[in-house]
Amino acid sequence: MRGRHHIYLVPGFFGFTNLGEIKYFAHVIDFLERRSRALGVRAEIHVVRTHPTASLPQRAVIGETMGREGAVHVIGHSSGGLDARLLVAPGVSLPSAASVERVARRVATVITVATPHHGTPLASFFASLLGQRLLRFLSLWTVYVLRFGRLPISVVAKLGALFARLDDHVGLNSALLDQLFGQLLADFSPARRGAVETFFAEVSKDQALLPQLTPEGMDDAATRDRPGVRYGSVVTRAHPPGVRSTLAAGLDPSAQASHAVYQALYRLASRTPQVRAPALAPAQARRLRRAYGTLPGAGANDGIVPTRSQPWGDVIHAAQADHLDVIGHFHDKGKPPRHADWLTTGSGFDAERFEALWADVAGYVYGRPRGRPGQ
């Protein structure tokens, strides 16, 4: 593809695109900019500001930044992939429908990354009152780790027991959850604390997205693909928690606490009955078997989204990774580390795998094979 390219990155629910230097897609943008230059491609990369938990129609809008020429590519992570699909769906009813249709006609490629096309059982839990409080805490946890590198030991000491029986909805002390939330928030500067508080106040006004992300809700959220648009997907699967992943977390108390959270989230996300496992196209099934050695079962997931829920169109890349590894939030052994990991899963995902994944994405966008920059 010649000429200018416009790439739009769409965050998932609770995507913190408006918290100053804390950037959801920072590592993705950095790599795509470098890759585009290496390929001799003129590309403008934009991050779409979405309301974190608003309904899909409210989120699926792109700003007026695409100019008058060049191909448009939309890449969505998590529920942002559903936004991307909805944006270009023919005949869909969205706010500012006239301008949306003008945008949709320009879109050449839609890529979804770890997206729950068929829903996720976690959404049912997060839609509950207790689940919403937990999701608020996990979101602040993510922001905190990306800002400071690790949780304070005083918080870590209380986390293991807090999440030990989350999947049974037993033992989750909501008062302690609120106390830990306040403790983390207090460590931010007054200005940043205000931004975080504003962010969560906005979130509390519209919680329509979560019911739409349940497997049952997705049955009513199907959208047609637009003729002429290429649809590709990045699929993720994390290791099931167990002795291996616990040992991989090592002796670091923060990593062990994070792993306890992962164990609980994985169990919740694995509750798709085998009879409800989404069917796969033959090419999708072959791609997953080649990547994982076997076809993932209904319970396989990345800690948030079932693996079988993620394929849509061409499977561009299938990674052994958790839900946030793929956007650059993984354990980094560098000194100092460039990446910060908030969910310890033992996936083994690293910078080399991150770059291989996004090189495949760039190759799909630009129609060029991986590993041949400049050709």
Helices and strands as residue ranges (DSSP letters): E 5-10, H 26-38, E 43-47, H 56-59, E 71-77, H 79-88, H 97-104, E 107-113, H 121-126, H 129-148, H 153-163, G 166-168, H 174-186, H 190-205, H 209-212, H 215-218, E 230-237, H 243-248, H 253-269, G 274-276, H 282-292, G 307-309, E 314-320, G 325-327, H 351-366
